[in-house]
Amino acid sequence: MTTMLHQGSPSIVITLLLVLLNLSWLVPFSNAFGSDAFLKRLQSAQCALQVSVGRIPGTAMPPEWAASGARLGFLLEVEFCPEYCANYDMNKERLLGTAKPSFQAVEVLNDPSFVSSKGTEEVVVTPGAYGCDLQDLPAQQYGLRFFLDFPKGAIRNDVELPAERIYFISTAWIQDGNSLERARQRQEDLTEKLQAINKELTTTNREANGFLGKAIGFQHSVKLVERKEQLQSQLDRLGKTYPLQGQIIEGPNDLLFAKEGVIAVKRMRGSMGTREQYHWVGTFSYDEFFEDEYDDEED
């Protein structure tokens, strides 16, 4: 149905303009609300990260980079501070999210080091910033990203952590018992349907006899395979959206974190050098979340 607006209907035009203005205002508002809900829970949290620089199987890393299979690993302790970054350059990082004009600071709490053929070597790290974007509202899933600067980099054998800004990329959730229970039930239903289809496929292939029977069985099998692929796709998507499988670690204030994330460097591409690309150089994992010892002593 098409609605025609005539010049003699100013009230309709004004109403539509107001609706459009309201909708355009709600988009950034909803983004900001979503990220704020997560960031308020995360601020002041402290955690230990195990950083591992080196090849990641199944990625498009250059074949010569870290070809020996060696790793450069170190323990990194950080705090997600409530204070905002005053550094203009840090607030331009689009990877950290789009809902805020400025990002909050990440402070380094330890002096990370690793052991090489030269002995124990220190990794110099300076503060960075963190932010997030809401990825799925029903699941309360967020993309958590932060960066730290490594002004001197680090080298161990043929593995090199570049002397530049390093980006940490991971997934996190705000725990919601009701939505998580519904997702688990959905996962069980999809799994049962997949098992039933696999059983029916086996029966169909076994009972197909003769030319006509095999032709009918083949057509039925094609439909079953298509249905199986649809169900598997739904199951995979559910597993990526909700913390249902894989390693999860609990954080403060009802936050959940995927145990492992990736670390990356940024490269500018395109004819004008304005297109950002992030190339993985390793992984990191959350070791533990802990409280400030000074606060504990005061209590």
Backbone hydrogen bonds, N-H to C=O, Kabsch-Sander energy under -0.5 kcal/mol:
donor,donor_aa,acceptor,acceptor_aa,energy
4,M,2,T,-0.5
6,H,4,M,-0.5
9,S,6,H,-1.8
13,V,9,S,-1.6
14,I,10,P,-2.6
15,T,11,S,-2.3
16,L,12,I,-2.5
17,L,13,V,-2.3
18,L,14,I,-2.3
19,V,15,T,-2.2
20,L,16,L,-2.5
21,L,17,L,-2.4
22,N,18,L,-2.4
23,L,19,V,-2.4
24,S,20,L,-2.4
25,W,21,L,-1.5
26,L,22,N,-1.6
27,V,23,L,-1.3
29,F,25,W,-1.3
30,S,26,L,-3.0
31,N,27,V,-2.0
32,A,28,P,-2.6
33,F,29,F,-2.6
34,G,30,S,-2.3
35,S,31,N,-2.3
36,D,32,A,-2.5
37,A,33,F,-1.9
38,F,34,G,-1.0
39,L,35,S,-2.9
40,K,36,D,-2.5
41,R,37,A,-0.6
41,R,38,F,-0.6
42,L,38,F,-1.6
43,Q,39,L,-2.3
44,S,80,F,-4.4
45,A,42,L,-2.3
46,Q,290,F,-0.8
47,C,78,V,-2.2
48,A,288,E,-2.7
49,L,76,L,-3.4
50,Q,285,S,-2.6
51,V,49,L,-0.7
51,V,74,F,-2.7
52,S,283,T,-3.0
53,V,72,L,-3.0
54,G,281,V,-1.9
59,T,56,I,-1.4
65,W,62,P,-1.4
66,A,158,D,-1.1
67,A,64,E,-1.1
69,G,66,A,-1.7
72,L,53,V,-2.2
73,G,71,R,-0.6
74,F,51,V,-1.9
76,L,49,L,-3.0
78,V,47,C,-2.4
79,E,107,E,-2.3
80,F,45,A,-2.7
81,C,79,E,-1.1
81,C,105,A,-2.1
85,C,103,F,-3.2
88,Y,86,A,-0.5
91,N,87,N,-1.4
92,K,89,D,-1.1
93,E,90,M,-1.3
94,R,92,K,-0.9
96,L,93,E,-1.0
97,G,94,R,-1.5
104,Q,130,Y,-1.2
105,A,83,E,-2.5
106,V,128,G,-1.8
107,E,79,E,-2.3
109,L,77,E,-3.2
110,N,77,E,-0.8
114,F,121,E,-2.3
116,S,114,F,-0.5
116,S,119,G,-2.9
119,G,116,S,-1.6
121,E,114,F,-3.3
123,V,112,P,-2.9
124,V,122,E,-0.6
125,V,123,V,-0.5
126,T,149,D,-2.7
128,G,106,V,-2.0
129,A,147,F,-0.8
130,Y,104,Q,-2.7
131,G,145,R,-2.3
133,D,143,G,-1.3
135,Q,141,Q,-2.8
136,D,141,Q,-1.6
140,Q,136,D,-0.8
140,Q,137,L,-0.8
141,Q,136,D,-2.2
142,Y,172,A,-3.4
143,G,133,D,-2.5
144,L,142,Y,-0.8
144,L,170,S,-1.6
145,R,131,G,-2.4
145,R,143,G,-0.5
146,F,168,F,-2.0
147,F,129,A,-2.2
148,L,166,I,-2.0
149,D,126,T,-1.5
150,F,164,E,-2.1
153,G,150,F,-0.7
154,A,161,L,-1.9
156,R,159,V,-2.7
159,V,156,R,-2.2
160,E,158,D,-0.5
161,L,154,A,-3.3
164,E,162,P,-1.8
166,I,148,L,-2.8
167,Y,264,A,-2.9
168,F,146,F,-3.7
169,I,167,Y,-0.5
169,I,262,V,-2.9
170,S,144,L,-2.4
172,A,142,Y,-2.4
173,W,256,L,-2.7
174,I,140,Q,-1.8
175,Q,173,W,-0.6
175,Q,254,D,-3.1
180,L,176,D,-2.4
181,E,177,G,-2.0
182,R,178,N,-2.1
183,A,179,S,-2.1
184,R,180,L,-2.2
185,Q,181,E,-2.2
186,R,182,R,-2.4
187,Q,183,A,-2.4
188,E,184,R,-2.2
189,D,185,Q,-2.4
190,L,186,R,-2.5
191,T,187,Q,-2.2
192,E,188,E,-2.4
193,K,189,D,-2.2
194,L,190,L,-2.3
195,Q,191,T,-2.2
196,A,192,E,-2.1
197,I,193,K,-2.2
198,N,194,L,-2.5
199,K,195,Q,-2.0
200,E,196,A,-2.3
201,L,197,I,-2.7
202,T,198,N,-2.0
203,T,199,K,-2.1
204,T,200,E,-2.7
205,N,201,L,-2.3
206,R,202,T,-1.7
207,E,203,T,-2.2
208,A,204,T,-0.9
209,N,207,E,-0.6
213,G,209,N,-0.7
214,K,210,G,-2.3
215,A,211,F,-2.0
216,I,212,L,-2.6
217,G,213,G,-2.6
218,F,214,K,-2.4
219,Q,215,A,-2.1
220,H,216,I,-2.3
221,S,217,G,-2.4
222,V,218,F,-2.4
223,K,219,Q,-1.7
224,L,220,H,-2.2
225,V,221,S,-2.7
226,E,222,V,-2.3
227,R,223,K,-2.3
228,K,224,L,-2.6
229,E,225,V,-2.4
230,Q,226,E,-1.9
231,L,227,R,-2.4
232,Q,228,K,-2.6
233,S,229,E,-2.2
234,Q,230,Q,-2.1
235,L,231,L,-2.4
236,D,232,Q,-2.6
237,R,233,S,-2.4
238,L,234,Q,-2.1
239,G,235,L,-2.1
240,K,236,D,-1.6
241,T,237,R,-1.5
242,Y,238,L,-2.4
244,L,242,Y,-2.3
249,I,257,F,-2.7
251,G,255,L,-3.2
255,L,252,P,-0.8
256,L,173,W,-2.7
257,F,249,I,-2.4
258,A,171,T,-2.6
259,K,247,Q,-2.7
261,G,284,F,-3.0
262,V,169,I,-2.2
263,I,282,G,-2.0
264,A,167,Y,-2.3
265,V,279,H,-2.2
267,R,277,Q,-3.0
269,R,275,R,-3.5
273,G,270,G,-1.1
275,R,269,R,-2.5
276,E,274,T,-0.6
277,Q,267,R,-2.5
279,H,265,V,-2.5
279,H,277,Q,-0.5
280,W,278,Y,-0.5
281,V,263,I,-2.6
282,G,263,I,-1.0
283,T,52,S,-2.6
284,F,261,G,-2.0
285,S,50,Q,-1.7
286,Y,259,K,-2.2
287,D,48,A,-3.2
287,D,285,S,-0.6
288,E,48,A,-1.1
290,F,46,Q,-2.2
296,D,292,D,-1.7
297,E,293,E,-2.1
298,E,294,Y,-1.7
299,D,295,D,-1.7
